[in-house]
Amino acid sequence: ATRTKSADVERADSGIGQTPARKWRSRASETLSSLQAWEAHRPCTDCGERDLPVETDVQNCNQRRADLCEKCHKRRTERKESVLEFVNTEASYGEDLRIIKEEFYLPMQAAGLLSQEQLQGIFSNIQELIDLNENFLEILQEEIDQAFDQGDDDLMTVCIGEIFLEFVNMLPAFQTYCLQQSSSVNMLNALEKEKELLRIFLNVSQNDNTALRRMNLRSFLMAPLQRVTKYPLLLSRIIKATTEYHPDHGSLREAKSRIESHLEHINMKTKQEGNTWTLRSFRQDSKKKREVINIEMRETALKTVGWLREETRFVMEGSLQLAQPPDGQWVKKGSKTLKFQNMQVLLLVNMKRVSESSLESAEPGPVKDAVLVLIRDKNNGKFHLLREPLRLSNCIVSTDPDCDDTFELIEIRREAFVFRDSDRARTHHWFRQIRRYSRELGSWKKRRNALPNIMISTPHTRP
C-alpha cells in the first residue's frame, strides 16, 4: 500500500502518465536512431551522395575525411597528386632551361667559341622561355604555399587553369622556339663538325659535368618541345580528378583547348616551312579551329607592324563592323545610312623593354605605341589587310549620344571610320579601350582632351 501511494504521488507531481511517458520515450528513441542513421549516411560535401560507410575504427575515422565519400576522397587525392605533378615538372623543366643557359650558353659565349649570331641561331629565344618559366613557377608555388597555410591539405583552392590562362602569352614563345628547332639543330651539327674546340667542349661537358646527368646539348634543347606537348596531358589529369562544380573546371578545359590549338598551329606552320617533324597531334573541334585562326591573325598583325612579340600586348581582338562615311553629316542622318562591312580588328600596344641585353631579364616599360590592325575576313586561305595599321597617336576617337551604338575614329588629315559591334556593350568596351590609348599617346591630345577641335567645349561634344 505504501508503494502504491508513493507512486501515485510521483505521478501527480510529474504530470506525465504512463501512456504519455511511453510515447515520449519511444519518440526520443526514434529521434536518436534517425540522427545516428543520418550521421552514418550523411551527404558527401563534394558529390552530395549518402554512401559514406560507418567508421568503426576511431583511428581510421580520424585519418579519413569524415565529410567525403570514398569515391570523392580518392578523387581529391588524385587531384592533389596531379596538381603537385604539374608544379614539380614545371620546376624540373625550369632547371633544364637554367642548365642550357649556365652550362652551355654562357661558357660558350665567354670562351668565344661561337659568335653572338651563331649563339642566337642555336639557342633561339631561350631567355624568353626562362623568364616565363620563372614567373609562372613563382605564381604556382605561391598558390601551393597559400593553400597549405590556410589548412587546405587537398589543394582544392589551387586553380591551375586560371593561372595557366593568365600566362597564355607563353605559348607564342614556345611556338617561336619550336619553329626554329630544326634550323638550330642543323646549325649545331654543322658548327660541331667545323670547330674542333666546340666539339671538345661539348664532349667534356657531357662526360665530366655532373649537372648534365650525362646528357648532351641536343637533349637539353629538346626540353621546351617536350614541355609544351606535355601540358595537355597534365591538364587532362587534373580535369579528370576535378568535379564539374569546382570553380576551376571551366578554366582547366579552356586552358587545355588553348594549348592544343597552339600545337595544331605549330604543326601547320612546320608543314608550310617544309619540315618533316611535327608535335603531337590533337583532334580539332570548331573552337580549336577558331583559336588557330586567331593565332594566324596575331602573326599577321605582328608582321605588319614589325614589333617584337615580347614587346607586344594584344589588348583586344575580334570582329567589328566598319564603315567609311562620305562626310561629317552621318550622325544627323543616322548610322542606318552607312554601309558596313565585317572586319577583323586587333588592338596592339607596344611596351618597350627597359633592358635590351639578349640574356638579361627585360621589364616592360611605358606604352610607346598603339595601333589598330584591320584585316579582311579570310579569303583563299590567307588574311589580307584592309590598309596600313591605324596609329592611335594620330587618331581622335569620339562617340555621340544620338548614335550610342557606334563610335568614330578620325585619322588626322586622312580618313574617318565608324565602328560598331553586334553587341552594344562590347561596342562601348572597344571605344573605351581605343580612346584610352589614343589619349595617352601625344602630348597635344592631353592638353585638348583628345577633341577634334580646340574651340569645342567638352560638355557639348562627344565624350
C-alpha positions as CSV (number, residue, x, y, z in Angstrom):
1,A,0.0,0.0,0.0
2,T,2.9,2.3,0.8
3,R,4.4,1.7,-2.6
4,T,1.2,2.4,-4.4
5,K,0.7,5.7,-2.6
6,S,4.2,6.9,-3.3
7,A,3.8,6.0,-7.0
8,D,0.5,7.9,-7.1
9,V,2.2,11.0,-5.6
10,E,5.1,10.7,-8.1
11,R,2.7,10.6,-11.0
12,A,0.8,13.5,-9.6
13,D,3.9,15.6,-9.2
14,S,5.3,14.9,-12.7
15,G,2.1,15.3,-14.5
16,I,3.0,12.6,-17.0
17,G,1.0,9.4,-17.0
18,Q,2.2,6.0,-18.1
19,T,0.9,6.3,-21.6
20,P,2.4,9.7,-22.5
21,A,5.7,8.7,-20.8
22,R,6.0,5.6,-23.1
23,K,5.2,7.7,-26.2
24,W,7.9,10.3,-25.2
25,R,10.5,7.6,-24.7
26,S,9.6,5.9,-28.0
27,R,9.8,9.3,-29.8
28,A,13.2,10.1,-28.3
29,S,14.4,6.7,-29.2
30,E,13.3,7.2,-32.8
31,T,14.9,10.6,-33.0
32,L,18.2,9.2,-31.7
33,S,18.0,6.4,-34.3
34,S,17.3,9.0,-37.1
35,L,20.3,11.1,-36.0
36,Q,22.6,8.0,-35.9
37,A,21.3,6.9,-39.4
38,W,21.9,10.4,-40.8
39,E,25.3,10.5,-39.3
40,A,26.1,7.1,-40.8
41,H,24.7,8.2,-44.2
42,R,25.5,12.0,-44.2
43,P,25.8,13.6,-47.6
44,C,29.2,14.0,-49.2
45,T,30.3,17.6,-49.4
46,D,31.7,17.1,-53.0
47,C,29.0,15.0,-54.7
48,G,26.1,15.1,-52.3
49,E,25.6,11.3,-52.2
50,R,24.8,9.5,-49.0
51,D,27.0,6.4,-49.3
52,L,29.5,7.2,-46.5
53,P,30.4,3.9,-44.7
54,V,30.1,3.8,-40.9
55,E,33.6,4.0,-39.4
56,T,34.0,1.6,-36.5
57,D,37.7,2.3,-36.0
58,V,38.3,5.7,-34.4
59,Q,41.8,5.9,-35.8
60,N,40.6,5.3,-39.4
61,C,37.8,7.8,-38.9
62,N,40.4,10.5,-37.9
63,Q,42.7,9.6,-40.8
64,R,39.9,9.8,-43.4
65,R,37.9,12.9,-44.2
66,A,34.6,12.3,-42.4
67,D,32.6,14.5,-44.8
68,L,33.7,12.8,-48.0
69,C,32.5,9.6,-49.6
70,E,35.2,7.1,-50.6
71,K,34.9,8.0,-54.3
72,C,35.4,11.7,-53.7
73,H,38.2,11.1,-51.2
74,K,40.0,9.2,-53.8
75,R,39.3,11.9,-56.4
76,R,40.7,14.6,-54.1
77,T,43.8,12.5,-53.6
78,E,44.3,12.1,-57.4
79,R,43.7,15.8,-57.9
80,K,46.3,16.8,-55.3
81,E,48.8,14.4,-56.9
82,S,48.1,15.8,-60.4
83,V,48.5,19.4,-59.2
84,L,51.8,18.7,-57.5
85,E,53.0,16.8,-60.6
86,F,52.2,19.9,-62.7
87,V,54.2,22.2,-60.4
88,N,57.1,19.8,-59.9
89,T,57.5,19.0,-63.6
90,E,57.4,22.8,-64.3
91,A,60.2,23.2,-61.8
92,S,62.2,20.4,-63.4
93,Y,61.7,22.0,-66.8
94,G,63.0,25.3,-65.4
95,E,66.1,23.6,-64.1
96,D,66.8,22.2,-67.6
97,L,66.4,25.7,-69.0
98,R,68.8,27.0,-66.4
99,I,71.4,24.3,-67.4
100,I,71.1,25.4,-71.0
101,K,71.9,28.9,-70.1
102,E,74.6,28.5,-67.4
103,E,76.3,25.3,-68.5
104,F,76.3,25.9,-72.3
105,Y,75.3,29.3,-73.5
106,L,77.4,31.5,-71.0
107,P,80.5,29.3,-71.1
108,M,80.5,29.2,-74.9
109,Q,79.9,33.0,-75.0
110,A,82.7,33.7,-72.5
111,A,85.2,31.4,-74.3
112,G,84.4,32.9,-77.7
113,L,83.6,29.5,-79.2
114,L,80.8,31.0,-81.3
115,S,79.7,34.4,-82.4
116,Q,76.7,36.1,-81.0
117,E,74.8,35.4,-84.2
118,Q,75.6,31.7,-84.0
119,L,74.6,31.5,-80.4
120,Q,71.3,33.2,-81.2
121,G,70.8,30.7,-84.0
122,I,71.3,27.7,-81.8
123,F,69.6,28.9,-78.5
124,S,66.9,30.9,-80.1
125,N,64.6,32.7,-77.6
126,I,65.8,30.6,-74.6
127,Q,66.0,33.6,-72.3
128,E,62.3,34.5,-73.0
129,L,61.3,30.9,-72.0
130,I,63.4,31.2,-68.9
131,D,61.7,34.4,-67.8
132,L,58.2,33.0,-68.5
133,N,59.0,29.8,-66.6
134,E,60.3,31.7,-63.5
135,N,57.2,33.9,-63.3
136,F,54.9,31.0,-64.0
137,L,56.5,28.8,-61.4
138,E,56.6,31.6,-58.8
139,I,52.8,32.1,-59.0
140,L,52.2,28.3,-58.9
141,Q,54.4,27.9,-55.8
142,E,52.7,30.8,-54.1
143,E,49.3,29.2,-54.6
144,I,50.5,25.9,-53.2
145,D,52.1,27.5,-50.1
146,Q,49.0,29.7,-49.5
147,A,46.7,26.6,-49.7
148,F,48.8,24.7,-47.1
149,D,49.0,27.8,-44.9
150,Q,45.2,28.0,-44.9
151,G,44.8,24.4,-44.0
152,D,43.8,23.2,-47.5
153,D,45.7,20.0,-47.5
154,D,43.9,18.7,-50.6
155,L,44.8,21.8,-52.6
156,M,41.2,22.4,-53.6
157,T,41.7,26.2,-53.6
158,V,44.6,25.9,-56.2
159,C,43.3,26.9,-59.6
160,I,45.8,25.7,-62.2
161,G,43.5,26.5,-65.1
162,E,43.1,30.2,-64.1
163,I,46.9,30.6,-63.6
164,F,47.6,29.0,-66.9
165,L,45.3,31.3,-68.8
166,E,47.0,34.3,-67.1
167,F,50.3,33.1,-68.6
168,V,48.8,32.1,-72.0
169,N,51.3,34.6,-73.6
170,M,54.0,32.0,-73.1
171,L,52.5,29.8,-75.9
172,P,53.7,32.1,-78.7
173,A,57.2,31.9,-77.2
174,F,57.1,28.1,-77.4
175,Q,55.9,28.5,-81.0
176,T,59.0,30.6,-81.9
177,Y,61.3,28.1,-80.3
178,C,59.7,25.1,-81.9
179,L,59.7,26.6,-85.4
180,Q,63.4,27.3,-85.1
181,Q,64.3,24.0,-83.6
182,S,65.1,22.3,-86.9
183,S,67.4,25.0,-88.1
184,S,69.0,25.2,-84.6
185,V,70.0,21.6,-84.6
186,N,71.3,21.7,-88.2
187,M,73.4,24.7,-87.3
188,L,74.8,23.0,-84.2
189,N,75.7,19.9,-86.2
190,A,77.5,21.9,-88.9
191,L,79.4,24.0,-86.3
192,E,80.4,21.0,-84.3
193,K,82.0,19.4,-87.4
194,E,83.6,22.7,-88.3
195,K,85.0,23.8,-84.9
196,E,87.2,21.4,-83.0
197,L,87.2,23.4,-79.8
198,L,83.4,23.4,-79.8
199,R,83.3,19.6,-80.2
200,I,85.8,19.1,-77.4
201,F,83.8,21.4,-75.1
202,L,80.6,19.5,-75.7
203,N,82.2,16.1,-75.2
204,V,83.9,17.2,-71.9
205,S,80.7,18.8,-70.6
206,Q,78.7,15.6,-71.2
207,N,81.2,13.3,-69.6
208,D,82.6,15.4,-66.7
209,N,79.9,17.8,-65.8
210,T,77.7,16.1,-63.2
211,A,74.9,18.7,-63.5
212,L,74.2,17.5,-67.1
213,R,73.4,13.9,-66.0
214,R,75.5,12.6,-68.9
215,M,73.1,14.3,-71.4
216,N,74.3,16.2,-74.4
217,L,73.3,19.7,-75.5
218,R,70.8,18.4,-78.1
219,S,68.8,16.6,-75.4
220,F,68.5,19.7,-73.3
221,L,67.5,21.8,-76.4
222,M,64.5,19.4,-76.7
223,A,63.2,20.3,-73.3
224,P,60.8,23.2,-74.5
225,L,59.3,20.9,-77.2
226,Q,58.7,18.1,-74.7
227,R,57.3,20.5,-72.1
228,V,54.8,22.2,-74.4
229,T,53.4,18.8,-75.6
230,K,53.1,17.6,-72.0
231,Y,50.8,20.5,-70.9
232,P,47.6,19.0,-72.4
233,L,48.3,15.6,-70.7
234,L,48.9,17.2,-67.3
235,L,45.8,19.4,-67.6
236,S,43.8,16.3,-68.7
237,R,44.8,14.5,-65.5
238,I,43.7,17.5,-63.3
239,I,40.4,17.8,-65.3
240,K,39.6,14.1,-64.7
241,A,40.1,14.5,-61.0
242,T,38.2,17.8,-60.7
243,T,34.4,17.8,-60.2
244,E,32.4,19.9,-62.7
245,Y,31.2,22.1,-59.8
246,H,34.8,23.2,-59.0
247,P,35.3,26.9,-59.9
248,D,38.5,26.0,-61.9
249,H,36.8,23.3,-64.0
250,G,35.9,25.6,-66.9
251,S,39.3,27.3,-66.9
252,L,41.1,24.0,-67.0
253,R,39.1,23.0,-70.1
254,E,39.8,26.4,-71.7
255,A,43.5,26.2,-70.9
256,K,43.7,22.7,-72.5
257,S,41.9,23.9,-75.6
258,R,44.2,26.8,-76.0
259,I,47.4,24.8,-75.7
260,E,46.0,22.2,-78.2
261,S,45.1,24.9,-80.6
262,H,48.7,26.3,-80.5
263,L,50.1,22.8,-81.0
264,E,48.0,22.4,-84.1
265,H,49.1,25.8,-85.4
266,I,52.7,24.9,-84.8
267,N,52.2,21.7,-86.8
268,M,50.6,23.6,-89.6
269,K,53.5,26.1,-89.7
270,T,56.1,23.4,-89.7
271,K,54.4,21.8,-92.7
272,Q,54.3,25.1,-94.6
273,E,58.0,25.5,-94.0
274,G,58.8,22.1,-95.3
275,N,59.9,20.5,-92.0
276,T,59.2,16.8,-91.6
277,W,58.9,16.7,-87.8
278,T,55.6,17.5,-86.0
279,L,54.4,17.8,-82.5
280,R,51.8,15.5,-81.0
281,S,48.5,16.0,-82.9
282,F,45.2,16.5,-81.2
283,R,41.7,16.2,-82.5
284,Q,40.4,19.5,-83.7
285,D,36.9,20.9,-83.0
286,S,35.3,24.1,-84.1
287,K,36.6,26.0,-81.0
288,K,40.2,25.0,-81.6
289,K,39.8,25.9,-85.3
290,R,38.7,29.4,-84.3
291,E,41.7,29.8,-82.0
292,V,44.1,28.7,-84.7
293,I,42.6,31.4,-86.9
294,N,43.2,33.9,-84.1
295,I,46.8,32.9,-83.8
296,E,47.2,33.4,-87.6
297,M,45.7,36.9,-87.3
298,R,48.1,37.8,-84.5
299,E,51.1,36.7,-86.5
300,T,49.8,38.7,-89.5
301,A,49.4,41.8,-87.3
302,L,52.9,41.4,-85.7
303,K,54.5,41.0,-89.2
304,T,52.7,44.1,-90.4
305,V,53.7,46.5,-87.5
306,G,57.2,45.0,-87.2
307,W,57.3,44.8,-83.4
308,L,58.9,42.2,-81.3
309,R,56.5,39.7,-79.8
310,E,57.9,40.1,-76.3
311,E,57.2,43.9,-76.6
312,T,53.7,43.5,-77.9
313,R,50.4,43.1,-76.0
314,F,47.2,42.2,-77.7
315,V,44.6,44.3,-75.8
316,M,41.5,43.4,-77.8
317,E,40.7,41.4,-80.9
318,G,37.6,40.3,-82.7
319,S,35.0,41.0,-85.4
320,L,33.7,44.6,-85.9
321,Q,31.6,46.3,-88.5
322,L,33.3,49.1,-90.3
323,A,32.0,52.0,-92.4
324,Q,33.7,55.0,-94.0
325,P,31.3,58.0,-94.0
326,P,31.5,60.2,-97.1
327,D,31.0,63.4,-95.0
328,G,30.6,64.5,-91.4
329,Q,26.8,64.6,-91.5
330,W,26.3,60.9,-90.9
331,V,25.4,61.4,-87.3
332,K,22.4,63.6,-88.1
333,K,21.2,61.2,-90.7
334,G,21.8,58.2,-88.5
335,S,24.1,55.2,-88.8
336,K,21.5,53.3,-90.9
337,T,22.6,55.4,-93.9
338,L,26.1,53.9,-93.7
339,K,27.2,50.8,-95.5
340,F,29.0,48.5,-93.0
341,Q,31.3,45.6,-93.8
342,N,32.6,42.9,-91.4
343,M,36.2,43.3,-90.4
344,Q,38.7,41.6,-88.0
345,V,40.2,44.2,-85.8
346,L,43.2,43.9,-83.4
347,L,44.3,46.5,-80.9
348,L,48.0,46.2,-80.3
349,V,50.2,48.0,-77.7
350,N,53.9,48.3,-77.9
351,M,55.6,48.1,-74.5
352,K,59.3,48.8,-74.8
353,R,61.7,46.8,-72.6
354,V,63.9,48.5,-70.1
355,S,66.8,46.2,-70.7
356,E,68.0,45.5,-74.2
357,S,70.5,42.8,-73.4
358,S,69.9,39.5,-75.1
359,L,70.2,37.4,-71.9
360,E,69.0,39.9,-69.3
361,S,65.5,39.9,-67.8
362,A,63.6,42.6,-69.6
363,E,60.9,44.5,-67.6
364,P,58.1,46.1,-69.6
365,G,58.4,49.8,-69.8
366,P,55.8,52.5,-70.7
367,V,53.5,52.3,-73.7
368,K,55.4,53.5,-76.8
369,D,52.8,53.0,-79.5
370,A,49.4,51.6,-80.1
371,V,47.8,50.6,-83.4
372,L,44.6,49.2,-84.8
373,V,45.1,46.5,-87.4
374,L,42.2,46.0,-89.8
375,I,42.1,42.6,-91.5
376,R,39.5,41.4,-94.1
377,D,37.8,38.1,-93.5
378,K,39.9,35.1,-94.6
379,N,39.9,34.6,-98.4
380,N,41.7,31.8,-100.3
381,G,43.3,30.6,-97.1
382,K,45.1,33.9,-96.4
383,F,44.4,37.1,-94.4
384,H,44.6,40.4,-96.2
385,L,45.0,43.9,-94.6
386,L,42.4,46.5,-95.4
387,R,45.0,49.2,-95.2
388,E,48.2,50.0,-93.2
389,P,47.6,50.0,-89.4
390,L,45.9,53.0,-87.8
391,R,48.3,54.6,-85.3
392,L,46.3,55.8,-82.4
393,S,48.8,58.6,-81.7
394,N,47.5,60.2,-84.8
395,C,43.8,59.5,-84.2
396,I,40.9,61.0,-82.4
397,V,38.2,58.7,-81.0
398,S,34.7,60.0,-80.2
399,T,31.1,59.0,-79.9
400,D,27.8,60.7,-80.0
401,P,24.8,60.3,-77.6
402,D,22.4,60.2,-80.5
403,C,24.3,57.2,-82.0
404,D,25.4,55.3,-79.0
405,D,25.7,52.0,-80.9
406,T,28.7,53.3,-82.9
407,F,31.9,55.2,-82.3
408,E,34.0,57.2,-84.8
409,L,37.8,57.2,-85.3
410,I,39.3,60.1,-87.3
411,E,42.8,59.8,-88.6
412,I,44.2,63.3,-88.7
413,R,44.3,64.8,-92.2
414,R,43.3,61.4,-93.7
415,E,40.3,59.2,-93.2
416,A,37.4,58.7,-90.8
417,F,36.0,55.3,-89.8
418,V,32.8,54.3,-88.0
419,F,32.9,51.1,-85.9
420,R,30.2,49.1,-84.2
421,D,29.8,45.6,-82.7
422,S,26.7,43.5,-82.9
423,D,26.6,43.9,-79.1
424,R,26.2,47.4,-77.8
425,A,28.0,46.8,-74.6
426,R,31.0,45.4,-76.5
427,T,30.9,48.4,-78.8
428,H,31.3,50.7,-75.7
429,H,34.2,48.5,-74.4
430,W,36.0,48.8,-77.7
431,F,35.5,52.6,-77.6
432,R,36.8,52.9,-74.1
433,Q,39.9,50.9,-74.8
434,I,40.8,52.7,-78.1
435,R,40.1,56.1,-76.6
436,R,42.4,55.3,-73.6
437,Y,45.5,54.7,-75.7
438,S,44.6,57.5,-78.1
439,R,44.6,60.0,-75.3
440,E,47.8,58.6,-73.6
441,L,49.9,58.9,-76.8
442,G,50.6,62.5,-77.8
443,S,51.1,65.5,-75.5
444,W,48.9,67.8,-77.6
445,K,45.9,65.5,-77.0
446,K,46.4,65.5,-73.3
447,R,46.0,69.3,-73.3
448,R,43.0,69.3,-75.5
449,N,41.3,66.1,-74.0
450,A,41.6,64.5,-77.5
451,L,39.0,66.8,-79.0
452,P,38.9,67.2,-82.8
453,N,38.7,71.0,-82.5
454,I,40.2,73.0,-79.7
455,M,37.4,75.6,-79.8
456,I,34.7,72.9,-79.0
457,S,33.7,72.8,-75.3
458,T,33.6,69.5,-73.6
459,P,30.0,69.4,-72.3
460,H,28.5,69.8,-75.8
461,T,30.8,67.4,-77.7
462,R,31.3,63.8,-77.9
463,P,32.7,62.4,-74.7
